[in-house]
Amino acid sequence: MHVSVIGSGYVGTTVAACFADLGHEVVAIDVDEEVVETLSAGESPVHEPGLDELIGDHAGSRLRATTDYEAASETDVTFLALPTPANEDGSNDLSYMAAGARGLGEVLPEDGDHLVVVKSTVVPGTTEDVIAPAVADAGGLTEGEDFRVAMNPEFLRMGTAVADFQDPHKVVLGATDGRAYETLGEVFGPLVEETGAPVVETGLREAEMIKYANNAFLASKVSLINDIGNVCKEYDVDAYDIADALALDDRIGGKFLRSGLGYGGSCFPKDVKAIICAAKEAGYEPPLLEATVEVNDLQPGRLLDLVDEHTDVDGRRVAVLGLSFKPGTGDVRGTRALPVIEGLQARGADVVAYDPVAGENFREAYDVDVEYADSAAEALDGAVAAVVATDWDEFEALDGEFDRMAERVVVDGRHVITRREGLTYEGLTWN
């Protein structure tokens, strides 16, 4: 099939490359000329394992990039994969989505059968109440006659996005008519045939809500194990032994049971707050979801309290290990390192930070006065304390590097550092 993808961020770039790998003819559309040039050169504009290889294989053949929306009119289906950042109140900023929908509507022909698919995460009602009217109004088109709409939520994790697309837990197709399901079936048919992934055919609002329910459930699981871990800490109980036992119960499972500094990233924090905001707007106060956010927000402060128990950081050097929100990615959106660094600086600490990938991204994203080290050893040199904010594999191998510290105090927010003699070690939710 001929597929267009509007938006070339993490999701859009991954989806476009993976569609091309499935055999579709794909055009990636983005307003950023530099992004388009990067894709056209066969390189990925985002750091994501496996993506450079896919783009290198298909750029110039089944995958091309352009800034011209007109290219979408030559395709059968367009996926909107544009940002939906949070407003101050937690609701979604739909300006990028609406602009993309209008740009698409301006180029679609009348009497066509083009399918417009919302790929971005949006609250229930957005596809039919915002996106469809934007397309229709921009082009003087009629939904159901000149174009159709559908919703296909993504379940792609930073650092494993390509693998998540190629081996999905489920494929959710939201639409209101048989022709839309048929077109989506043609797009995802090769993937479903290859993987045997279950296909969920549902309505537009149900498809929108499935993504929020998915992320809200997982975020709540993280906060629940952190709440349990906080109790364990008070009773000198190892929370990871508890988690290992919980994982043996197939009603619970072992995933997302690593207690510690909490969840971050571009999805969980934004999505949980957005669905809370949408629920309140509809007249319901969701207490469990609000508690999920509250517990998550507590964890950096608890880590800082542990630092205070062992040393005074005022005017002294403190190492922060890890700046990305999780290992395997350079993404620093929602990183738990930020509130930790801000808390240390509020205590007067001179913070030096190290991350294998995300240092420059953090520097560009946040206006904080931090010294950036080129290695963990350099960050630890002369520090009176070290805190672990991201569980990169290389931090597990640290040992003699701690001997370079002025005071060997380590507060581990991710359960990655090995205890040893001569090290004052504190786990955030374990002893």
BELRAMO-V860562 format. One record per helix or strand of 3 or more residues. SS is the DSSP state (@ for helix, = for strand). FROM is the first residue (numbers start at 1). TO is the last residue. If there is no record, write none. Layout:
ss=SS from=FROM to=TO
ss=SS from=FROM to=TO
This chain:
ss== from=2 to=6
ss=@ from=10 to=21
ss== from=25 to=29
ss=@ from=33 to=40
ss=@ from=51 to=58
ss== from=63 to=66
ss=@ from=69 to=74
ss== from=77 to=80
ss=@ from=95 to=107
ss== from=114 to=118
ss=@ from=126 to=139
ss== from=147 to=151
ss=@ from=161 to=166
ss== from=170 to=174
ss=@ from=178 to=195
ss== from=198 to=202
ss=@ from=204 to=234
ss=@ from=239 to=247
ss=@ from=268 to=282
ss=@ from=287 to=310
ss== from=317 to=321
ss=@ from=336 to=346
ss== from=350 to=354
ss=@ from=359 to=365
ss=@ from=376 to=380
ss== from=385 to=388
ss=@ from=393 to=396
ss=@ from=400 to=404
ss== from=409 to=412
ss== from=424 to=427
